[in-house]
Amino acid sequence: MAFSPLIQNLIDALRCLPGVGPKSAQRMAFHLLQRDRPGAARLADALVKAVDNVGECAECRLLTEQPICDICASPRRDRSLMCIVESPADVFALEQATDYSGVYFVLMGRLSPLDGIGPKELGLERLEARFAAGEVKEIILATNPTVEGEATAQYIAEMAHEHNVVTSRIAHGVPIGGELEYVDSGTLSHAFAGRREYR
Amino acid sequence: MAFSPLIQNLIDALRCLPGVGPKSAQRMAFHLLQRDRPGAARLADALVKAVDNVGECAECRLLTEQPICDICASPRRDRSLMCIVESPADVFALEQATDYSGVYFVLMGRLSPLDGIGPKELGLERLEARFAAGEVKEIILATNPTVEGEATAQYIAEMAHEHNVVTSRIAHGVPIGGELEYVDSGTLSHAFAGRREYR
């Protein structure tokens, strides 16, 4: 016996959520239909509103429903300092963890020629125009420490050097609270090579 | 810094899904907005259609968008045999695992007076009316082996006896592939007390 078409349809649609397989999708569908129909209606409404209204900030590409995001619009932000990240989630993680007071630039991905993601898809032309305009004095490269993330950082660093923008990369090493024994060798060799004077 | 209101709203709405905490809700929201807007629109549509159209089967209370579900409407099902379960998910689990050819009755819960769930909320009046009508000759109690599930099975069994309906309870014991060493003591004492002659 199969589920009735609308229930099957809902189960299939729930699979678009990351980390949701067939069993959890089924559990979610039954939960919503049996116990939380107001929640399901609210979720549908939130999805429609977000899909229709949330776009990218014209300056930094952060997800926002305004033309310019709160960070770029804030007069308290130092617009000569720019942190470059791969995704909007990275911005929120950094905002929560640090007292960074500059602006951001969200690449919405990383260079990955095999997937057809080149400099254009990442908005690097727009980034270079901002370097050329001379407002940005310093950038912090906070792309992920993956092969593509490193290549992206490298590419942007070269662009920045051409425009005499000071460039730094966030530190990579053993995470706080981690144990050397359980850290992968790539991280450990990074941490070793990037050691600092201890005073 | 906070998320923009529509994004925060979407994150909050995603929390209505079972097993989704603040971090996964955030991950889901960003995934949908960055990478799968068609999927998000499809999900919103499926939610609205399911909430608006899926109701309970008038005979067995299974979730369906028709007045009578496929099982109750099927001429190949033995209507004198009825399996009583707590939730629609149980029906699908049994349909997949067994070749049961009777009909079902879905309680949509279990007796739980503290939560205000009594015989009325479980549709037991309707169930008793069906016993009284005489069509049902035999029931299989497949409520969960929890305290409330057992109490519910007990209550329904008494109702069935009054109407001379043959009653059985699904077997409880060590699960297939399980190891005695790791099975909890309640299950083990059940399995021991419910042992069967071995031929």
Interface residues (C-beta under 8 A of the other chain):
Chain A: M1 F3 S4 P5 L6 I7 N9 L10 D12 A13 L14 C16 L17 P18 G19 S24 Q26 R27 M28 A29 F30 H31 L32 L33 Q34 D36 R37 G39 A40 A41 R42 L43 A44 D45 A46 L47 V48 K49 A50 V51 N53 V54 L63 T64 E65 Q66 C69 D70 I71 S87 P88 A89 F92 E95 M108
Chain B: M1 F3 S4 P5 L6 I7 N9 L10 D12 A13 L14 C16 L17 P18 G19 S24 Q26 R27 M28 A29 F30 H31 L32 L33 Q34 D36 R37 G39 A40 A41 R42 L43 A44 D45 A46 L47 V48 K49 A50 V51 N53 V54 L63 T64 E65 Q66 C69 D70 I71 S87 P88 A89 F92 E95 M108
